[in-house]
Amino acid sequence: MIHPRRPMTGQQNTITAEGKFDPNQNTGILIQNCNISPFDNLSDVHTFLGRLWKNHSTIVYINNMAGFIDPKGWMPWVGTSAPNTIFYAKHVVLCILYSSLTTLID
């Protein structure tokens, strides 16, 4: 479980910030099958999955529950344009299981 807390006044929340300068570093962050819910009421706070940091960054979210995250997902890049060497992704799979009940009458 991940529980973001209320930031200082005027700040925003980011759940992750991963970065590296060397493209040969094989590091990154994967968050999978995790319940992400606020510790406090964060309805008046922008909470993002992550922020772009440094020239190389890799963060992937798979099948996480987080209804309060800003719909943009990622905090916007500060500057003229984000490097094309950054990889951020999110993937959500919604599975609905149906069951049926069959009654046999003699």
Secondary structure, DSSP 8 states (H G I E B T S, - for coil): -B-----STT--EEEE---BS-TT----EEEES-BB--SS--TTS-EEEEE--SSBEEEEEES-B-TTS-TT-EE--SSS---TTEEEEEE---------------
